[in-house]
Amino acid sequence: MAAITCLVKRTPSLSSPVARAFFSTNSHPAREDRNVQWVFLGSPGVGKGTYASRLCTLLGVPHIATGDLVRNELSSNGPLSSQLSEIVNQGKLVSDEIIINLLSKRLAAREANGESGFILDGFPRTMKQAEILEGVTDIDLVVNLKLQEEVLLAKCLGRRICSQCGKNFNVASLNIKGENGRPGVTMAPLFPPEHCMSKLITRSDDTEVVIKERLRIYNETSRPVEEFYRSRGKLLEFDLPGGIPESWPKLLHALNLDDYEEKQSAAA
Ligand code: AMP
């Protein structure tokens, strides 16, 4: 833990755990010689996990979600479990030290798994995390998914997870009217298949009080991260026009990937 604490306090250096994990396979390969290195930003409930994981399947890169790393650590009943459960159940952020430690371990596993490239989901969430990441690797693109808060709250309340396969579903049927020049949003529920139905659980941090706290913390602590990437010309703003059927093709178009999906299925 001492090394991680130093990492967070000092300017990132190549001897840090995160840097070693990033560079263990190939230090700074040219962008055209490697897979994408993207980040997904956005408020809780916006759908980062859904769209990032679909894109990862399409592009053949790992989907690295720090929220999943935290939940895995929680369910492992390891030494950090009780501390993490208190933080997560209050909607607070885990310390930069712990998150970087969990992320470093996941990145170090990339070599053994034969993975290259990544889409990071839920990281960075603080300016410190953004600065550390910037110091250790090249991020090509940061996608900022956006939805109005009323929709975010309803989506989090409707979220269900299959306790067996880990997939996300949503039982909410949303029809929110547009106001102040913003278009309305309609989203059909995303029901699970029959075999997941009896295994659905609700995340312990998806209660109204905790969601509101997570949204408050996002606006206060994570919003500046958007500006960090905007000022570097890396931020792609994407207003979700509705549920997956409406949003997915538009997102692929915004990423210049509209033909990619067809080419991949033709090649399969
Ligand atoms: P998520 O699934 O992304 O909503 O994350 C669930 C919880 O894990 C968050 O509410 C935080 O407590 C914690 N967490 C995930 N990613 C981070 C991060 N980058 N920094 C701090 N805490 C995080």
Boltz pocket constraint, residues with backbone or C-beta under 6 A from the ligand:
constraints:
  - pocket:
      binder: B
      contacts: [[A, 44], [A, 66], [A, 67], [A, 68], [A, 70], [A, 87], [A, 88], [A, 91], [A, 92], [A, 93], [A, 94], [A, 95], [A, 96], [A, 99], [A, 121], [A, 122], [A, 123], [A, 124], [A, 125], [A, 126], [A, 129], [A, 205], [A, 214]]
      max_distance: 6.0
